[in-house]
Amino acid sequence: MSVRREALLFAVGGVLGFAVDAGIVQALVRGAGWNPYLARVLSFLAAATVTWIWNRRYTFAQRRSHRARAEWLRWMALMSVGALINYGIYAALVAFWPLVREWPWLGVAAGSGAAALVNFCAARSLVFPGRERAI
């Protein structure tokens, strides 16, 4: 599969992950009164799992490992690098912009967009490197 097609499918998975991430954080903060920083940790874990499932099945299907648990753990570890970028932007916007405190999905969007390129490169080269390097 071409890099362009992989990038497009990765973006579709990212939109799905964003919907999960933003939906959970918004529901927990506005609906359940959670702290927006703690809510984001839970929403990230759910979204990262959804994106791993999508990318394993569609984006990198021909590259996936037969050891799903190890692959998921590698995915979560590497996506955590993107998550640090993502969360840093989110936390700064929540701290300094009242609109984002009220509507935290805006911060999720800003952080997600900034981390997308880092996540794609890590996924393609380290989580789903191809048959010759897959575990």
Secondary structure, DSSP 4 states (H G I P E B T S, - for coil): --HHHHHHHHHHHHHHHHHHHHHHHHIIIIIT---HHHHHHHHHHHHHHHHHHHIIIIITGGG--S-HHHHHHHHHHHHHHHHHHHHHHHHHHHHH-HHHHHSTHHHHHHHHHHHHHHHHHHIIIIIS--TTT--
